[in-house]
Amino acid sequence: MNGSLHEYGIDRLKNIIMQNSQKTAIEIQQAILDSVSLFQDIHPANDDLTMIILKAI
């Protein structure tokens, strides 16, 4: 959640994945982490974050 108590949400996650789909799995992971960090701003996470990134080649 951010300071306004809005959740990051699945739509925001989908958009980040689509915007970075041409990148490597590690780069996609970093884009997601960066996006979540920007979304949270200075507010601490209120839940854990677990990711498994699979990319078909």
N, CA, C and O atoms as a MOPAC input file, in Angstrom:
PM7 MOZYME 1SCF
protein

 N      0.83500 1    -1.19300 1     0.00000 1
 C      0.00000 1     0.00000 1     0.00000 1
 C      0.87700 1     1.25300 1     0.00000 1
 O      2.02600 1     1.24800 1     0.44000 1
 N      0.29200 1     2.29200 1    -0.50100 1
 C      1.00900 1     3.56300 1    -0.46600 1
 C      0.44800 1     4.42700 1     0.66800 1
 O     -0.36000 1     3.94800 1     1.46300 1
 N      0.85500 1     5.65300 1     0.74900 1
 C      0.41600 1     6.55300 1     1.80800 1
 C     -1.06400 1     6.85600 1     1.77300 1
 O     -1.64300 1     7.23600 1     2.79200 1
 N     -1.68800 1     6.69600 1     0.61700 1
 C     -3.13000 1     6.92700 1     0.47700 1
 C     -3.93000 1     5.64500 1     0.69000 1
 O     -5.13600 1     5.60700 1     0.44500 1
 N     -3.25000 1     4.60100 1     1.14600 1
 C     -3.85400 1     3.29300 1     1.40900 1
 C     -4.38200 1     2.60200 1     0.15100 1
 O     -5.31500 1     1.80300 1     0.22000 1
 N     -3.78200 1     2.91600 1    -0.98900 1
 C     -4.09500 1     2.21700 1    -2.23300 1
 C     -3.15600 1     1.03600 1    -2.38500 1
 O     -1.96300 1     1.14000 1    -2.10100 1
 N     -3.69500 1    -0.08600 1    -2.83400 1
 C     -2.86200 1    -1.25400 1    -3.08500 1
 C     -2.17500 1    -1.13100 1    -4.43900 1
 O     -2.68500 1    -0.47900 1    -5.34900 1
 N     -1.02300 1    -1.75900 1    -4.55900 1
 C     -0.27700 1    -1.74700 1    -5.81600 1
 C     -1.13400 1    -2.33500 1    -6.93800 1
 O     -1.26500 1    -1.72000 1    -7.99600 1
 N     -1.70100 1    -3.48300 1    -6.72900 1
 C     -2.69400 1    -4.05100 1    -7.63700 1
 C     -2.14400 1    -4.84100 1    -8.81200 1
 O     -1.03300 1    -4.60700 1    -9.28600 1
 N     -2.95000 1    -5.77500 1    -9.25900 1
 C     -2.58600 1    -6.67300 1   -10.35600 1
 C     -2.47100 1    -5.92500 1   -11.69000 1
 O     -1.62300 1    -6.26800 1   -12.51300 1
 N     -3.30300 1    -4.91800 1   -11.91200 1
 C     -3.23500 1    -4.17300 1   -13.17700 1
 C     -1.90800 1    -3.43200 1   -13.31300 1
 O     -1.31400 1    -3.41000 1   -14.39100 1
 N     -1.45100 1    -2.83600 1   -12.24000 1
 C     -0.16400 1    -2.12500 1   -12.26000 1
 C      0.96800 1    -3.12200 1   -12.53100 1
 O      1.88900 1    -2.83300 1   -13.29500 1
 N      0.89000 1    -4.30100 1   -11.89400 1
 C      1.88500 1    -5.34100 1   -12.10700 1
 C      1.89100 1    -5.81200 1   -13.55600 1
 O      2.95400 1    -5.95400 1   -14.16100 1
 N      0.71000 1    -6.05400 1   -14.11200 1
 C      0.61100 1    -6.47600 1   -15.51900 1
 C      1.24100 1    -5.44500 1   -16.44600 1
 O      1.94800 1    -5.80300 1   -17.38800 1
 N      0.98700 1    -4.17600 1   -16.18400 1
 C      1.54000 1    -3.11300 1   -17.03200 1
 C      3.06500 1    -3.10300 1   -16.99600 1
 O      3.71000 1    -2.95600 1   -18.03500 1
 N      3.64000 1    -3.25700 1   -15.81400 1
 C      5.09900 1    -3.28200 1   -15.70000 1
 C      5.66900 1    -4.47800 1   -16.45300 1
 O      6.68100 1    -4.35500 1   -17.14200 1
 N      5.02800 1    -5.62700 1   -16.32400 1
 C      5.50000 1    -6.82200 1   -17.03000 1
 C      5.41300 1    -6.62200 1   -18.53600 1
 O      6.35500 1    -6.95200 1   -19.25700 1
 N      4.29800 1    -6.08800 1   -19.02200 1
 C      4.15100 1    -5.86700 1   -20.46900 1
 C      5.15900 1    -4.84300 1   -20.98200 1
 O      5.70700 1    -5.01100 1   -22.07100 1
 N      5.41100 1    -3.79100 1   -20.21700 1
 C      6.36400 1    -2.76100 1   -20.62700 1
 C      7.79700 1    -3.28400 1   -20.67100 1
 O      8.64700 1    -2.72100 1   -21.36100 1
 N      8.06100 1    -4.35300 1   -19.93900 1
 C      9.41900 1    -4.87700 1   -19.83700 1
 C      9.55300 1    -6.29200 1   -20.38900 1
 O     10.54800 1    -6.96500 1   -20.11900 1
 N      8.58200 1    -6.74700 1   -21.14700 1
 C      8.53600 1    -8.14100 1   -21.60900 1
 C      9.72900 1    -8.54400 1   -22.47400 1
 O     10.05900 1    -9.72800 1   -22.54600 1
 N     10.37300 1    -7.59900 1   -23.12100 1
 C     11.50500 1    -7.91500 1   -23.98300 1
 C     12.80500 1    -8.05900 1   -23.19900 1
 O     13.82800 1    -8.45700 1   -23.75600 1
 N     12.76600 1    -7.73900 1   -21.91800 1
 C     13.97100 1    -7.78000 1   -21.08700 1
 C     14.17100 1    -9.16100 1   -20.47900 1
 O     13.30600 1   -10.03100 1   -20.58400 1
 N     15.31500 1    -9.35000 1   -19.84600 1
 C     15.59900 1   -10.61700 1   -19.17200 1
 C     14.75300 1   -10.73500 1   -17.90200 1
 O     14.18300 1    -9.75300 1   -17.42700 1
 N     14.68400 1   -11.94600 1   -17.36500 1
 C     13.91900 1   -12.17500 1   -16.13900 1
 C     14.44900 1   -11.30900 1   -14.99100 1
 O     13.67100 1   -10.76000 1   -14.21200 1
 N     15.75800 1   -11.19300 1   -14.89400 1
 C     16.35500 1   -10.36600 1   -13.83200 1
 C     15.97800 1    -8.89600 1   -14.01300 1
 O     15.68400 1    -8.20700 1   -13.03500 1
 N     15.98300 1    -8.41700 1   -15.24800 1
 C     15.61100 1    -7.02100 1   -15.51400 1
 C     14.12900 1    -6.78200 1   -15.22900 1
 O     13.76000 1    -5.71500 1   -14.73700 1
 N     13.28800 1    -7.75100 1   -15.52800 1
 C     11.85700 1    -7.64200 1   -15.21100 1
 C     11.67400 1    -7.58400 1   -13.69800 1
 O     10.90600 1    -6.76900 1   -13.18900 1
 N     12.38100 1    -8.45200 1   -12.98900 1
 C     12.31400 1    -8.44700 1   -11.52600 1
 C     12.69700 1    -7.06900 1   -10.98400 1
 O     12.01200 1    -6.52500 1   -10.11800 1
 N     13.78000 1    -6.51500 1   -11.49000 1
 C     14.22800 1    -5.20600 1   -11.01000 1
 C     13.21600 1    -4.11200 1   -11.34500 1
 O     12.99600 1    -3.21100 1   -10.53500 1
 N     12.60000 1    -4.17600 1   -12.52000 1
 C     11.57900 1    -3.19300 1   -12.90100 1
 C     10.39100 1    -3.25600 1   -11.94300 1
 O      9.84200 1    -2.22500 1   -11.55600 1
 N     10.00100 1    -4.46500 1   -11.56600 1
 C      8.89700 1    -4.62500 1   -10.61900 1
 C      9.27800 1    -4.05300 1    -9.25800 1
 O      8.50800 1    -3.30600 1    -8.65500 1
 N     10.46400 1    -4.40500 1    -8.78100 1
 C     10.92000 1    -3.89400 1    -7.48600 1
 C     11.01300 1    -2.37200 1    -7.48700 1
 O     10.62400 1    -1.72700 1    -6.51300 1
 N     11.52100 1    -1.79900 1    -8.56300 1
 C     11.61300 1    -0.34000 1    -8.67900 1
 C     10.23100 1     0.29700 1    -8.65800 1
 O     10.01500 1     1.31000 1    -7.99200 1
 N      9.29400 1    -0.30600 1    -9.39400 1
 C      7.93700 1     0.21700 1    -9.46600 1
 C      7.24900 1     0.16400 1    -8.10400 1
 O      6.58900 1     1.12100 1    -7.69800 1
 N      7.40400 1    -0.94600 1    -7.41000 1
 C      6.80800 1    -1.08000 1    -6.07700 1
 C      7.41500 1    -0.05100 1    -5.12300 1
 O      6.70100 1     0.56900 1    -4.33500 1
 N      8.71000 1     0.12200 1    -5.19800 1
 C      9.38600 1     1.08800 1    -4.33400 1
 C      8.88500 1     2.50800 1    -4.58500 1
 O      8.62600 1     3.25100 1    -3.63800 1
 N      8.74900 1     2.88400 1    -5.84600 1
 C      8.21900 1     4.20700 1    -6.18200 1
 C      6.78100 1     4.36200 1    -5.70500 1
 O      6.39700 1     5.42200 1    -5.21000 1
 N      6.00000 1     3.32400 1    -5.85100 1
 C      4.60400 1     3.35100 1    -5.43700 1
 C      4.48500 1     3.54300 1    -3.93000 1
 O      3.65800 1     4.32900 1    -3.46700 1
 N      5.30000 1     2.83500 1    -3.16800 1
 C      5.26600 1     2.91700 1    -1.70900 1
 C      5.72600 1     4.27400 1    -1.20700 1
 O      5.28600 1     4.73400 1    -0.15400 1
 N      6.61300 1     4.91600 1    -1.96000 1
 C      7.24200 1     6.16600 1    -1.55400 1
 C      8.01900 1     5.91500 1    -0.26900 1
 O      8.89300 1     5.04800 1    -0.25100 1
 N      7.73900 1     6.62200 1     0.77700 1
 C      8.49700 1     6.46600 1     2.01900 1
 C      7.82800 1     5.50500 1     2.99700 1
 O      8.34500 1     5.27500 1     4.09000 1
 N      6.69900 1     4.95100 1     2.61800 1
 C      5.93200 1     4.10200 1     3.52800 1
 C      6.46000 1     2.66700 1     3.51300 1
 O      6.73000 1     2.11000 1     2.44900 1
 N      6.60200 1     2.08300 1     4.68100 1
 C      7.11100 1     0.70900 1     4.73800 1
 C      6.09700 1    -0.28400 1     4.18900 1
 O      4.88900 1    -0.04700 1     4.23000 1
 N      6.59900 1    -1.38500 1     3.68100 1
 C      5.73000 1    -2.44400 1     3.16100 1
 C      4.90300 1    -3.02200 1     4.30800 1
 O      5.39900 1    -3.19000 1     5.42300 1
 N      3.64400 1    -3.32200 1     4.02100 1
 C      2.80700 1    -3.92800 1     5.05300 1
 C      2.58700 1    -5.41800 1     4.78200 1
 O      1.77400 1    -6.06400 1     5.44300 1
 N      3.31100 1    -5.95000 1     3.81500 1
 C      3.22500 1    -7.36300 1     3.48600 1
 C      4.54900 1    -7.77100 1     2.84800 1
 O      5.35900 1    -6.92200 1     2.47500 1
 N      4.75600 1    -9.08000 1     2.72700 1
 C      5.98600 1    -9.53800 1     2.09400 1
 C      5.85100 1    -9.49000 1     0.57600 1
 O      4.76000 1    -9.27600 1     0.04900 1
 N      6.94400 1    -9.68700 1    -0.10600 1
 C      6.97400 1    -9.65300 1    -1.55800 1
 C      7.72200 1   -10.89200 1    -2.04200 1
 O      8.90600 1   -11.07000 1    -1.75500 1
 N      7.02300 1   -11.73200 1    -2.77200 1
 C      7.61400 1   -12.94800 1    -3.31600 1
 C      7.40200 1   -12.95200 1    -4.81600 1
 O      6.29400 1   -12.69700 1    -5.28900 1
 N      8.46800 1   -13.24300 1    -5.57700 1
 C      8.36100 1   -13.27700 1    -7.03100 1
 C      9.02000 1   -14.52600 1    -7.58900 1
 O     10.07100 1   -14.96100 1    -7.11800 1
 N      8.38400 1   -15.08900 1    -8.59400 1
 C      8.99500 1   -16.10100 1    -9.42000 1
 C      8.80200 1   -15.61700 1   -10.84400 1
 O      7.67100 1   -15.47600 1   -11.30800 1
 N      9.89400 1   -15.36400 1   -11.53600 1
 C      9.84000 1   -14.84700 1   -12.89300 1
 C     10.30000 1   -15.96200 1   -13.83000 1
 O     11.43700 1   -16.42400 1   -13.74100 1
 N      9.43100 1   -16.38200 1   -14.71000 1
 C      9.76200 1   -17.39100 1   -15.72300 1
 C      9.62200 1   -16.74200 1   -17.08000 1
 O      8.66600 1   -16.01300 1   -17.34300 1
 N     10.56800 1   -17.01000 1   -17.92200 1
 C     10.53300 1   -16.43000 1   -19.25900 1
 C     10.76400 1   -17.54300 1   -20.27700 1
 O     11.77800 1   -18.23900 1   -20.23300 1
 N      9.81800 1   -17.70000 1   -21.18600 1
 C      9.94600 1   -18.72000 1   -22.24300 1
 C     10.84300 1   -18.18700 1   -23.34600 1
 O     10.76400 1   -17.01700 1   -23.72300 1
 N     11.68900 1   -19.05700 1   -23.85400 1
 C     12.55200 1   -18.63600 1   -24.96000 1
 C     12.30900 1   -19.51600 1   -26.16700 1
 O     12.93900 1   -19.32500 1   -27.20800 1

